[in-house]
């Protein structure tokens, strides 16, 4: 996971946009909405969820 790639995009987002939902991840048949702020926290802390978020953002070509 290349955190710098994510941070470059995140740093250029307006503050209000960071609060918006960027993707939805389904875990255990529960859909969780992920904002840019949540993505930042999870990716920065290198959690399992952060890895999933990062991979999905790459797949969607958002980062």
C-alpha positions as semicolon CSV with decimal commas, in nm:
position;residue;x (nm);y (nm);z (nm)
1;X;0,000;0,000;0,000
2;X;0,146;0,333;-0,110
3;X;0,016;0,581;0,148
4;X;0,185;0,870;-0,032
5;X;-0,039;0,807;-0,332
6;X;-0,350;0,843;-0,114
7;X;-0,215;1,139;0,084
8;X;-0,140;1,333;-0,235
9;X;-0,506;1,310;-0,340
10;X;-0,642;1,362;0,013
11;X;-0,431;1,675;0,072
12;X;-0,576;1,839;-0,238
13;X;-0,940;1,778;-0,146
14;X;-1,143;2,069;-0,011
15;X;-1,237;2,024;0,357
16;X;-1,610;1,984;0,281
17;X;-1,543;1,711;0,023
18;X;-1,348;1,509;0,282
19;X;-1,672;1,463;0,477
20;X;-1,854;1,310;0,179
21;X;-1,894;0,939;0,113
22;X;-1,636;0,812;-0,134
23;X;-1,725;0,441;-0,136
24;X;-1,926;0,165;0,029
25;X;-1,766;-0,150;0,168
26;X;-1,968;-0,455;0,260
27;X;-1,850;-0,663;0,555
28;X;-2,051;-0,946;0,709
29;X;-2,355;-0,849;0,499
30;X;-2,344;-0,495;0,642
31;X;-2,279;-0,203;0,410
32;X;-2,051;0,063;0,557
33;X;-2,016;0,406;0,399
34;X;-1,661;0,537;0,391
35;X;-1,584;0,909;0,376
36;X;-1,248;1,050;0,276
37;X;-1,185;1,126;0,646
38;X;-1,254;0,765;0,750
39;X;-1,035;0,644;0,464
40;X;-0,755;0,871;0,587
41;X;-0,771;0,736;0,943
42;X;-0,784;0,371;0,835
43;X;-0,508;0,402;0,573
44;X;-0,285;0,609;0,801
45;X;-0,316;0,347;1,078
46;X;-0,254;0,065;0,828
47;X;-0,557;-0,137;0,938
48;X;-0,706;-0,430;0,748
49;X;-1,000;-0,208;0,659
50;X;-0,754;0,058;0,544
51;X;-0,599;-0,191;0,303
52;X;-0,943;-0,277;0,163
53;X;-1,028;0,091;0,126
54;X;-0,697;0,166;-0,045
55;X;-0,736;-0,125;-0,288
56;X;-1,090;-0,022;-0,376
57;X;-0,989;0,342;-0,431
58;X;-0,713;0,224;-0,667
59;X;-0,953;-0,009;-0,849
60;X;-1,200;0,278;-0,895
61;X;-0,910;0,496;-1,016
62;X;-0,981;0,760;-0,752
63;X;-0,618;0,756;-0,643
